[in-house]
Amino acid sequence: MEEVKKKRIGYFDALRVVAAIAVITIHVAAIKWIDLDIGSPAWEIANIFDSGMRWAVPIFVMISGALLLNPEKEFSVRKFYKKNILRIIIAFAIWSAIYVVYDFVVRRQSLSFLDVLTIFIKGEYYMWFLYMLIGLYLITPILRLITKNRNLMQYFLILGIGISFVLPGASTLANVIATTTGAEVAKHLHTAISAVVGSMSFNFISGYVVYYVLGYYLHSTYIKRDVRIMIYIYGIIALIMTILLTRNMSIAIGAKISMFGEPTAWVLALSVAVFIFFKYHGEKIGCSRITQSLSSASFGIYLIHILVMDLVLRIDYIERMSFGVQAYFLVVGLTFGLSYVAIWLAKKIPVVKEIAC
């Protein structure tokens, strides 16, 4: 969600559009995933959509990394902070204020001054992404030193994937086996791995930092066709795992347990597969004017979509309809389309274009 450059990379534009649609799908499905009964047909559909689209945020982070961590591009810390971090802070403040007003006017929430202040500082629930993005931007000068050295970057990624994804993934799988089968070995393995990972101070090599560096690595590395095919196979397996792990754990425990967090090995595999697929097959799609227009509005769409989605879900017809697959196409399509139109119009206003979308 970085500022779009004059020299466009087609597959990045295509990725931004599909990732924006995926984010909206996640947020629509999450509402139903939380509200519906576990195991009901509508909940199963919500789980498929919610679990299956979890590559969306990692894709945005990977695009940012691919563009901002290129050590060959000229870089000024002062200009970078002013152009990127300041823009994010201003956008956050404006949209957070908009959502506070929306809470009063539409959601009719009764809030004290301290409530308003807390909500304004925290932002709407999806705005954590902007805080995370600021954190990545703050350490970008350090990460560019890592991406400058190919061997060091590869070491960083191997270490980061192992510590932040593989070991926690093994622990989670052991927990799933222990919970669903009662196997004592799996239970002790989960406890042991969790203790080891929890005792190591690897905060710098966290999930989203790995995605950030990985974006540049994948963008700048040629991947052979047979390797790509294996990546796609792993991605499909990861997609199935993400859906089934969440479903089976929730049913086994009798409570809704999400297994689709972005810092998991299966979401990582799925995200890499999507990124690589578009790198080698999405360039033509991204070069179309329609895709570029939608891509240019992706940051604004991300900021406004919760407000639009909430209004769409309040439509009487949609409130009363059964939430099957068709409902998702309708709600997500309306939310994406109306969000795009709103941002397209907003971009016609110079001041708004610069500070809010």
MOHUZI-V744070 format. One record per residue. PHI is phi in whole degrees, -180 to 180 (999 if undefined). PSI is psi in degrees with one decimal (NA if undefined). D_FIRST is the distance of its C-alpha to the first C-alpha in Angstrom with 2 decimals. Layout:
phi->[PHI	PHI]
psi->[PSI	PSI]
d_first->[D_FIRST	D_FIRST]
This chain:
phi->[999	-73	-62	-72	-82	-64	-86	-88	-108	-54	-72	-66	-62	-63	-64	-60	-66	-67	-69	-64	-64	-64	-62	-62	-60	-58	-72	-69	-66	-62	-61	-72	-60	-78	-82	-85	-74	-60	88	-70	-55	-67	-67	-61	-66	-60	-64	-62	-69	-66	-73	-76	-107	-71	-80	-60	-65	-55	-64	-60	-66	-67	-63	-60	-63	-61	-87	-100	-103	-72	-69	-82	-84	-62	-140	-123	-59	-62	-66	-64	-64	-67	-77	-100	-68	-62	-62	-65	-62	-64	-62	-60	-62	-65	-74	-65	-64	-60	-71	-64	-63	-61	-61	-73	-77	-99	-78	53	-83	-93	-126	-82	-61	-67	-62	-61	-64	-64	-63	-64	-69	-74	81	-59	-55	-82	-81	-54	-58	-70	-64	-62	-65	-62	-60	-65	-65	-65	-100	-57	-57	-73	-67	-67	-69	-73	-71	-70	-109	-59	-65	-65	-63	-64	-63	-58	-70	-61	-65	-64	-66	-64	-77	-92	-126	-67	-63	-62	-64	-63	-64	-64	-63	-62	-66	-61	-62	-63	-72	-85	-118	78	-66	-68	-61	-64	-61	-71	-65	-60	-63	-66	-64	-60	-65	-66	-64	-67	-85	-88	-95	-117	-62	-66	-99	-92	-53	-74	-65	-64	-58	-61	-70	-62	-59	-68	-62	-68	-67	-96	-117	-78	-118	-63	-59	-66	-69	-61	-61	-64	-62	-64	-63	-60	-63	-65	-61	-64	-61	-63	-61	-59	-68	-71	-62	-65	-63	-68	-67	-63	-68	-64	-86	84	-142	-76	-118	-87	-117	-115	-65	-59	-81	-127	-62	-75	-69	-60	-61	-67	-64	-63	-62	-64	-60	-65	-59	-72	-60	-102	-134	-109	-63	-65	-61	-70	-84	-73	-64	-63	-62	-65	-66	-65	-63	-63	-95	-61	-64	-65	-61	-60	-71	-97	-64	-66	-62	-64	-60	-62	-68	-63	-68	-86	-62	-56	-62	-72	-61	-92	-79	-73	-90	-98	-60	-61	-63	-66	-61	-67	-67	-65	-62	-63	-63	-65	-63	-67	-64	-63	-61	-62	-72	-59	-68	-62	-70	-77	-99	-50	-65	-64	-58	-77	-113	-129	-155]
psi->[25.6	167.1	132.0	130.8	159.5	-41.6	105.5	148.2	114.0	-46.5	-22.1	-41.4	-43.5	-42.4	-40.5	-41.3	-50.2	-32.5	-37.4	-42.5	-40.4	-39.2	-44.7	-42.3	-42.8	-47.2	-31.6	-47.0	-35.3	-36.9	-46.2	-36.6	-37.3	-40.4	-32.1	162.3	138.3	132.1	-11.2	154.3	-42.2	-36.1	-38.5	-41.6	-43.8	-39.9	-40.0	-47.0	-44.1	-44.7	-39.0	-13.4	13.6	-0.5	-8.0	-56.7	-44.9	-36.0	-43.7	-42.2	-40.4	-37.6	-44.6	-44.5	-41.8	-34.2	-34.0	-14.4	11.6	109.0	-12.6	-16.3	143.1	139.4	128.2	120.4	-44.2	-48.7	-37.6	-47.0	-41.2	-42.0	-39.4	-56.5	-44.6	-39.3	-42.7	-43.3	-45.0	-44.6	-41.7	-47.9	-43.4	-48.5	-30.9	-40.6	-40.4	-42.9	-30.0	-45.4	-41.4	-37.2	-39.7	-50.2	-46.6	-51.3	-14.3	44.6	138.7	112.2	140.1	173.4	-40.9	-35.1	-46.0	-43.8	-43.1	-45.8	-39.5	-43.4	-42.2	-34.2	170.1	154.4	-30.4	-8.4	0.8	-30.4	-36.0	-38.5	-42.7	-40.8	-40.1	-42.0	-42.5	-40.2	-36.7	-31.8	6.4	-43.9	-34.5	-43.7	-28.9	-27.0	-32.4	-44.8	-16.4	-27.6	110.3	-44.5	-41.0	-40.1	-42.8	-40.4	-43.9	-44.5	-41.4	-46.4	-46.1	-44.0	-40.6	-47.3	-41.3	-17.4	-53.6	-53.4	-47.8	-34.4	-42.2	-40.1	-42.4	-43.8	-39.7	-38.9	-40.7	-46.5	-43.8	-39.6	-41.3	-24.1	-17.8	14.4	123.4	-36.8	-45.2	-38.9	-45.8	-34.7	-42.1	-45.6	-43.1	-48.4	-42.0	-40.1	-41.7	-49.6	-40.4	-25.1	-17.1	134.6	84.2	40.0	-32.1	-32.3	63.2	174.5	-52.3	-27.7	-39.1	-46.3	-40.9	-50.5	-38.1	-33.8	-45.4	-40.1	-47.5	-36.5	-35.6	3.7	130.6	132.0	123.2	154.7	-44.2	-33.2	-39.9	-42.1	-41.6	-39.2	-41.9	-39.8	-46.0	-38.2	-42.8	-42.8	-42.3	-38.3	-47.6	-42.3	-44.2	-44.6	-48.4	-38.4	-44.3	-44.8	-52.7	-38.3	-41.7	-43.3	-41.2	-41.2	-27.0	16.9	155.5	112.5	116.2	133.4	21.4	27.9	144.4	-36.8	54.4	153.9	-35.8	-37.1	-34.9	-48.8	-41.3	-41.4	-43.2	-41.7	-44.3	-45.4	-48.6	-40.3	-46.9	-29.7	-38.9	-9.1	-0.2	2.5	-45.3	-40.4	-42.7	-19.0	-8.0	150.4	-36.8	-46.9	-42.8	-37.9	-44.0	-40.4	-42.1	-24.0	1.2	-39.0	-45.8	-38.8	-41.9	-41.4	-35.7	-14.0	-30.6	-41.6	-48.3	-43.8	-42.0	-40.8	-40.5	-43.6	-14.8	-9.8	131.3	-43.2	-42.7	-35.9	-33.3	-12.2	151.9	133.8	77.6	-164.5	-41.9	-35.1	-37.5	-42.4	-40.4	-53.1	-46.3	-42.4	-46.6	-44.6	-46.2	-46.8	-47.9	-36.3	-42.9	-45.5	-43.6	-43.4	-37.6	-42.7	-41.0	-34.8	-12.7	-14.4	110.9	-49.5	-44.3	-41.0	-39.7	-31.4	-16.9	-7.2	NA]
d_first->[0.00	3.75	6.54	7.94	11.20	14.61	15.59	13.61	13.75	14.92	14.21	10.45	10.64	13.00	11.09	8.09	11.10	13.15	10.70	10.24	14.03	14.58	12.99	15.31	18.10	17.85	18.24	21.07	22.77	22.51	24.60	27.25	27.14	28.05	30.55	32.48	35.31	34.68	35.94	36.23	35.15	32.37	31.13	31.22	29.01	26.55	26.58	25.91	22.83	21.54	22.34	21.44	17.79	16.83	14.91	11.90	10.15	11.43	10.03	6.32	7.81	9.95	7.80	6.51	10.24	11.53	10.28	11.01	14.08	16.13	19.30	20.68	18.30	19.61	18.16	19.18	18.46	19.34	17.20	14.16	14.71	15.50	12.59	9.75	11.61	13.70	11.09	9.65	13.38	14.46	12.06	13.18	16.76	16.86	15.57	17.61	20.57	20.10	20.29	23.33	25.03	24.22	25.91	28.97	29.28	28.30	28.43	31.41	30.88	33.41	31.73	33.32	31.95	31.00	29.25	27.22	26.40	25.39	23.18	21.56	20.87	19.69	17.73	17.74	17.84	14.35	12.92	13.84	10.31	9.58	12.77	11.98	8.85	11.36	13.88	12.14	11.61	15.26	16.60	14.75	17.99	20.01	18.05	18.30	22.03	21.90	20.07	22.61	25.37	25.14	27.73	26.21	22.78	24.67	26.66	23.65	22.18	25.65	26.26	22.93	23.22	26.88	26.61	23.47	23.84	27.29	29.57	27.97	27.92	31.60	32.35	30.76	32.67	35.82	35.32	34.91	38.12	39.94	39.03	39.85	42.91	44.13	44.34	45.29	44.05	40.52	40.72	41.82	39.28	36.44	37.96	38.46	34.99	33.40	35.73	34.92	31.12	31.46	33.74	31.49	29.22	26.16	23.56	21.74	21.36	19.70	17.81	14.16	15.28	16.96	14.03	12.13	15.30	16.10	13.13	14.63	18.07	17.78	16.21	19.05	21.81	24.04	24.94	28.32	28.88	31.02	28.49	25.78	28.28	28.81	25.11	25.04	28.20	26.84	23.74	26.15	28.29	25.39	24.45	28.10	28.36	25.46	27.13	30.65	30.18	28.78	31.51	34.39	33.67	33.34	36.58	38.39	37.70	37.90	34.72	31.09	29.63	26.06	25.70	22.15	20.25	17.34	19.39	22.16	23.60	23.55	19.90	19.19	21.54	20.07	16.46	17.92	20.00	17.26	15.23	18.59	19.79	17.07	17.42	21.07	21.27	18.16	18.37	20.72	18.83	15.67	17.99	19.22	18.62	17.94	15.14	13.57	14.08	12.60	9.46	9.23	9.68	7.30	5.52	9.24	10.57	9.10	10.71	13.89	14.64	16.82	18.96	19.44	20.13	22.68	24.41	24.57	26.11	28.66	30.05	33.60	33.63	30.55	31.92	35.14	33.94	34.13	30.73	31.02	28.75	29.24	28.07	24.64	24.32	25.51	23.43	20.11	20.89	21.89	18.94	16.40	18.66	19.42	15.88	15.06	18.31	17.74	14.44	16.17	19.07	17.23	15.74	19.42	20.01	19.15	18.94	16.81	14.38	14.01	13.85	12.78	10.39]
